[in-house]
Amino acid sequence: MNNIKDTLEYILKSIVPNPDEITVDSQESDGLTIFEISAPEELIGKIIGKEGKVIKSIRTILNVSYPTSKFILKIKE
Protein backbone atom coordinates (compact mmCIF):
# COMPACT_ATOMS: atom_id res chain seq x y z
CA MET A 1 0.00 0.00 0.00
CA ASN A 2 1.42 3.33 -1.01
CA ASN A 3 -0.87 5.72 0.81
CA ILE A 4 -3.39 5.89 3.60
CA LYS A 5 -6.43 5.84 1.29
CA ASP A 6 -5.32 2.60 -0.40
CA THR A 7 -4.70 1.01 2.99
CA LEU A 8 -8.12 2.11 4.27
CA GLU A 9 -9.88 0.74 1.17
CA TYR A 10 -8.00 -2.56 1.44
CA ILE A 11 -8.99 -3.02 5.10
CA LEU A 12 -12.64 -2.07 4.52
CA LYS A 13 -13.04 -4.30 1.48
CA SER A 14 -11.47 -7.20 3.36
CA ILE A 15 -14.03 -7.18 6.19
CA VAL A 16 -17.28 -7.01 4.20
CA PRO A 17 -18.86 -9.66 1.97
CA ASN A 18 -19.62 -7.24 -0.90
CA PRO A 19 -16.47 -5.12 -1.38
CA ASP A 20 -17.75 -3.52 -4.60
CA GLU A 21 -20.43 -1.63 -2.65
CA ILE A 22 -17.92 0.38 -0.58
CA THR A 23 -16.37 3.63 -1.78
CA VAL A 24 -13.92 5.93 -0.06
CA ASP A 25 -13.70 9.63 -0.98
CA SER A 26 -11.10 11.96 0.46
CA GLN A 27 -10.80 15.71 0.94
CA GLU A 28 -7.79 17.60 2.23
CA SER A 29 -7.74 20.89 4.07
CA ASP A 30 -5.03 22.42 6.27
CA GLY A 31 -3.06 19.18 6.59
CA LEU A 32 -6.14 17.21 7.66
CA THR A 33 -7.59 14.51 5.42
CA ILE A 34 -11.27 13.64 5.72
CA PHE A 35 -12.21 10.19 4.44
CA GLU A 36 -15.90 9.62 3.69
CA ILE A 37 -16.80 5.95 3.64
CA SER A 38 -19.96 5.22 1.66
CA ALA A 39 -21.65 1.86 2.13
CA PRO A 40 -25.13 0.36 2.19
CA GLU A 41 -26.85 0.30 5.57
CA GLU A 42 -26.43 -3.46 6.01
CA LEU A 43 -22.63 -3.17 5.68
CA ILE A 44 -22.22 -0.20 8.01
CA GLY A 45 -22.77 -2.45 11.02
CA LYS A 46 -19.86 -4.64 9.95
CA ILE A 47 -17.62 -1.60 9.47
CA ILE A 48 -18.45 -0.11 12.87
CA GLY A 49 -18.61 -3.39 14.81
CA LYS A 50 -19.95 -3.98 18.31
CA GLU A 51 -19.42 -0.90 20.45
CA GLY A 52 -17.34 0.58 17.61
CA LYS A 53 -14.49 -1.88 18.07
CA VAL A 54 -13.85 -2.49 14.36
CA ILE A 55 -13.73 1.17 13.32
CA LYS A 56 -11.54 1.98 16.34
CA SER A 57 -9.17 -0.82 15.32
CA ILE A 58 -9.03 0.53 11.76
CA ARG A 59 -8.15 3.99 13.12
CA THR A 60 -5.43 2.45 15.30
CA ILE A 61 -3.91 0.55 12.36
CA LEU A 62 -3.89 3.70 10.23
CA ASN A 63 -2.38 5.79 13.04
CA VAL A 64 0.42 3.27 13.54
CA SER A 65 1.04 2.84 9.80
CA TYR A 66 0.98 6.58 9.00
CA PRO A 67 2.03 8.41 12.19
CA THR A 68 2.54 11.80 10.52
CA SER A 69 -0.90 11.85 8.86
CA LYS A 70 -3.89 13.55 10.43
CA PHE A 71 -7.23 12.19 9.33
CA ILE A 72 -10.90 11.80 10.18
CA LEU A 73 -13.07 8.85 9.16
CA LYS A 74 -16.72 9.61 8.39
CA ILE A 75 -19.27 6.97 7.52
CA LYS A 76 -22.28 7.84 5.40
CA GLU A 77 -25.07 5.72 4.00
C-alpha positions as CSV (number, residue, x, y, z in Angstrom):
1,M,0.0,0.0,0.0
2,N,1.4,3.3,-1.0
3,N,-0.9,5.7,0.8
4,I,-3.4,5.9,3.6
5,K,-6.4,5.8,1.3
6,D,-5.3,2.6,-0.4
7,T,-4.7,1.0,3.0
8,L,-8.1,2.1,4.3
9,E,-9.9,0.7,1.2
10,Y,-8.0,-2.6,1.4
11,I,-9.0,-3.0,5.1
12,L,-12.6,-2.1,4.5
13,K,-13.0,-4.3,1.5
14,S,-11.5,-7.2,3.4
15,I,-14.0,-7.2,6.2
16,V,-17.3,-7.0,4.2
17,P,-18.9,-9.7,2.0
18,N,-19.6,-7.2,-0.9
19,P,-16.5,-5.1,-1.4
20,D,-17.8,-3.5,-4.6
21,E,-20.4,-1.6,-2.6
22,I,-17.9,0.4,-0.6
23,T,-16.4,3.6,-1.8
24,V,-13.9,5.9,-0.1
25,D,-13.7,9.6,-1.0
26,S,-11.1,12.0,0.5
27,Q,-10.8,15.7,0.9
28,E,-7.8,17.6,2.2
29,S,-7.7,20.9,4.1
30,D,-5.0,22.4,6.3
31,G,-3.1,19.2,6.6
32,L,-6.1,17.2,7.7
33,T,-7.6,14.5,5.4
34,I,-11.3,13.6,5.7
35,F,-12.2,10.2,4.4
36,E,-15.9,9.6,3.7
37,I,-16.8,5.9,3.6
38,S,-20.0,5.2,1.7
39,A,-21.6,1.9,2.1
40,P,-25.1,0.4,2.2
41,E,-26.9,0.3,5.6
42,E,-26.4,-3.5,6.0
43,L,-22.6,-3.2,5.7
44,I,-22.2,-0.2,8.0
45,G,-22.8,-2.5,11.0
46,K,-19.9,-4.6,10.0
47,I,-17.6,-1.6,9.5
48,I,-18.5,-0.1,12.9
49,G,-18.6,-3.4,14.8
50,K,-19.9,-4.0,18.3
51,E,-19.4,-0.9,20.4
52,G,-17.3,0.6,17.6
53,K,-14.5,-1.9,18.1
54,V,-13.8,-2.5,14.4
55,I,-13.7,1.2,13.3
56,K,-11.5,2.0,16.3
57,S,-9.2,-0.8,15.3
58,I,-9.0,0.5,11.8
59,R,-8.1,4.0,13.1
60,T,-5.4,2.5,15.3
61,I,-3.9,0.6,12.4
62,L,-3.9,3.7,10.2
63,N,-2.4,5.8,13.0
64,V,0.4,3.3,13.5
65,S,1.0,2.8,9.8
66,Y,1.0,6.6,9.0
67,P,2.0,8.4,12.2
68,T,2.5,11.8,10.5
69,S,-0.9,11.9,8.9
70,K,-3.9,13.6,10.4
71,F,-7.2,12.2,9.3
72,I,-10.9,11.8,10.2
73,L,-13.1,8.9,9.2
74,K,-16.7,9.6,8.4
75,I,-19.3,7.0,7.5
76,K,-22.3,7.8,5.4
77,E,-25.1,5.7,4.0
